[in-house]
């Protein structure tokens, strides 16, 4: 329960962030599909720059959430 609350807090706080470079890769993956249209370009650029350093687990989550990004 505590872990869920922390993740929820990070998710909500990250929705208001525009500086994606300060966010963790996990946070970026979590907000895929929820970024405001005016911030999409910056978000996609930052996410793309991190693909090469993602762990296998992060890459699986990224590919799963990629559907949301294309909407």
C-alpha positions as CSV (number, residue, x, y, z in Angstrom):
1,X,0.0,0.0,0.0
2,X,2.8,2.4,0.9
3,X,4.6,1.6,-2.3
4,X,1.4,2.3,-4.3
5,X,1.0,5.7,-2.6
6,X,4.6,6.7,-3.4
7,X,4.1,5.7,-7.1
8,X,0.9,7.6,-7.2
9,X,2.5,10.7,-5.7
10,X,5.4,10.6,-8.2
11,X,3.0,10.1,-11.1
12,X,0.8,13.0,-10.1
13,X,3.7,15.3,-9.4
14,X,5.3,14.4,-12.7
15,X,2.2,15.4,-14.7
16,X,3.0,19.0,-13.9
17,X,6.7,18.8,-14.7
18,X,8.0,20.1,-17.9
19,X,11.6,19.4,-17.4
20,X,11.7,15.8,-18.3
21,X,15.5,15.5,-17.9
22,X,15.1,15.7,-14.1
23,X,12.7,12.7,-14.0
24,X,13.8,9.1,-13.6
25,X,13.3,6.7,-16.5
26,X,10.6,4.9,-14.5
27,X,8.7,8.1,-14.1
28,X,8.9,8.9,-17.8
29,X,7.6,5.4,-18.6
30,X,4.8,5.8,-16.1
31,X,3.5,9.0,-17.7
32,X,3.6,7.9,-21.3
33,X,0.3,8.9,-22.8
34,X,-0.5,11.5,-20.1
35,X,1.8,14.3,-21.2
36,X,0.2,17.5,-22.5
37,X,0.3,17.9,-26.3
38,X,2.5,21.0,-26.0
39,X,5.1,19.0,-24.1
40,X,5.0,15.9,-26.3
41,X,8.0,16.8,-28.4
42,X,10.3,17.3,-25.4
43,X,9.0,14.2,-23.7
44,X,9.5,12.0,-26.7
45,X,13.1,13.4,-27.2
46,X,14.0,12.7,-23.6
47,X,12.5,9.2,-23.6
48,X,14.2,8.3,-26.9
49,X,17.6,9.4,-25.5
50,X,17.2,7.0,-22.6
51,X,16.3,3.8,-24.5
52,X,19.9,2.7,-24.8
53,X,20.4,2.8,-21.0
54,X,17.2,1.1,-20.0
55,X,17.2,-2.2,-18.2
56,X,15.3,-5.1,-19.6
57,X,12.5,-4.5,-17.2
58,X,12.2,-0.9,-18.2
59,X,12.3,-1.8,-21.9
60,X,9.4,-4.2,-21.4
61,X,7.4,-1.5,-19.6
62,X,8.3,1.0,-22.3
63,X,7.2,-1.2,-25.1
64,X,3.9,-2.0,-23.3
65,X,3.2,1.7,-22.7
66,X,4.3,2.7,-26.2
67,X,0.7,2.2,-27.4
68,X,-0.4,5.1,-25.1
69,X,2.2,7.4,-26.6
70,X,0.9,6.9,-30.2
71,X,-2.6,8.0,-29.4
